[in-house]
Amino acid sequence: MIRAVLDCNVVVAAMLDPAGQPARPVGQVREAFDRDPHRFVDDLAGAALMVTADLPQVDAVPADPSDDVYLATALAGAAPWLVTGDRRHLLQLGRFAGVCIVTPAAFLAELASRQGLDR
């Protein structure tokens, strides 16, 4: 299993456009989107590992400190991936403390390459 933190912009984009690129990593959780937001969130939460540990202090995004929570969650949850569409702040970092920050398309490419290795 690969651990990844999904930025809320990926989850919201998946809800708004189930056929779009951000929906593909989220679609791994659920095969069909019926646009019922409560069910969607329940399904997503059911497939998620919830981070219950205290989050470390992270000051990686001075231009938007609210983004630091995604990196802190990845660190606390031992997730080596942060999947985001935030080109202005998070994607510019590329990596932070061992967390690889990627677009949904790059994350899907990584998943596909790993599946190829498993064969």
C-alpha positions as CSV (number, residue, x, y, z in Angstrom):
1,M,0.0,0.0,0.0
2,I,1.2,3.5,-0.9
3,R,0.5,6.2,1.6
4,A,-0.4,9.6,0.2
5,V,-1.9,12.8,1.5
6,L,-4.5,14.4,-0.8
7,D,-4.7,18.1,-0.8
8,C,-8.4,19.2,-0.4
9,N,-8.1,20.8,-3.9
10,V,-7.7,17.3,-5.3
11,V,-10.7,16.0,-3.5
12,V,-12.9,19.0,-4.4
13,A,-11.9,18.8,-8.0
14,A,-12.8,15.1,-8.0
15,M,-16.2,15.9,-6.7
16,L,-16.7,18.7,-9.3
17,D,-15.5,16.7,-12.3
18,P,-15.5,12.9,-11.8
19,A,-13.9,12.5,-15.2
20,G,-11.1,14.9,-14.6
21,Q,-7.4,14.1,-13.8
22,P,-7.7,14.9,-10.1
23,A,-10.6,12.4,-9.8
24,R,-8.4,9.5,-10.9
25,P,-6.4,9.1,-7.6
26,V,-9.6,9.6,-5.6
27,G,-11.4,7.2,-8.0
28,Q,-9.1,4.5,-6.7
29,V,-11.2,4.7,-3.5
30,R,-14.6,4.5,-5.3
31,E,-15.3,3.3,-8.8
32,A,-18.4,5.4,-9.4
33,F,-19.1,9.0,-8.4
34,D,-22.8,9.6,-7.9
35,R,-22.3,13.2,-6.8
36,D,-23.7,12.6,-3.4
37,P,-21.2,14.6,-1.3
38,H,-22.0,12.8,2.0
39,R,-21.6,9.4,0.5
40,F,-18.4,10.4,-1.3
41,V,-16.8,11.8,1.9
42,D,-17.9,8.7,3.8
43,D,-16.4,6.4,1.2
44,L,-13.2,8.4,1.1
45,A,-12.9,8.5,4.9
46,G,-13.6,4.7,5.0
47,A,-10.6,4.1,2.7
48,A,-8.3,6.6,4.5
49,L,-5.9,6.1,7.4
50,M,-6.6,8.9,9.8
51,V,-3.6,10.6,11.4
52,T,-4.3,10.9,15.1
53,A,-0.9,11.9,16.2
54,D,0.0,15.4,17.0
55,L,1.2,17.2,13.9
56,P,4.7,18.5,13.8
57,Q,5.3,22.2,13.4
58,V,6.1,22.9,9.7
59,D,7.0,26.2,8.3
60,A,7.6,25.3,4.6
61,V,5.1,27.6,2.8
62,P,5.6,31.2,4.1
63,A,3.4,32.6,1.2
64,D,0.5,30.4,2.4
65,P,1.0,28.9,5.9
66,S,-2.4,27.1,5.6
67,D,-0.6,24.7,3.2
68,D,1.8,23.6,5.9
69,V,-0.9,21.3,7.4
70,Y,-0.6,19.0,4.4
71,L,3.1,18.5,4.8
72,A,2.7,18.1,8.6
73,T,0.0,15.4,8.0
74,A,2.3,13.6,5.5
75,L,5.1,13.6,8.1
76,A,2.9,12.5,11.0
77,G,1.3,9.8,8.9
78,A,4.6,8.5,7.3
79,A,3.2,9.3,3.8
80,P,5.9,9.8,1.3
81,W,3.5,11.5,-1.2
82,L,1.5,14.7,-1.1
83,V,-0.8,14.9,-4.1
84,T,-1.9,18.5,-4.9
85,G,-2.9,20.9,-7.7
86,D,-1.4,23.9,-5.8
87,R,1.1,25.1,-8.4
88,R,1.7,28.4,-6.6
89,H,3.0,27.1,-3.4
90,L,3.2,23.3,-2.8
91,L,4.3,22.0,-6.2
92,Q,7.1,24.6,-6.3
93,L,8.7,22.9,-3.3
94,G,9.0,19.5,-5.1
95,R,10.1,17.8,-1.9
96,F,10.0,18.5,1.7
97,A,11.6,16.4,4.5
98,G,11.3,13.3,2.3
99,V,7.8,14.0,1.1
100,C,7.5,14.1,-2.6
101,I,5.0,16.7,-3.7
102,V,3.3,15.9,-7.0
103,T,0.3,16.5,-9.2
104,P,-2.4,13.8,-9.5
105,A,-1.0,12.9,-13.0
106,A,2.5,12.4,-11.6
107,F,1.1,10.3,-8.7
108,L,-0.8,8.1,-11.1
109,A,2.3,7.6,-13.2
110,E,4.1,6.5,-10.1
111,L,1.3,4.1,-9.2
112,A,1.4,2.7,-12.7
113,S,5.2,2.2,-12.6
114,R,5.0,0.4,-9.3
115,Q,2.3,-1.9,-10.7
116,G,4.6,-2.7,-13.5
117,L,7.3,-3.7,-11.0
118,D,4.9,-6.0,-9.2
119,R,4.2,-8.1,-12.2
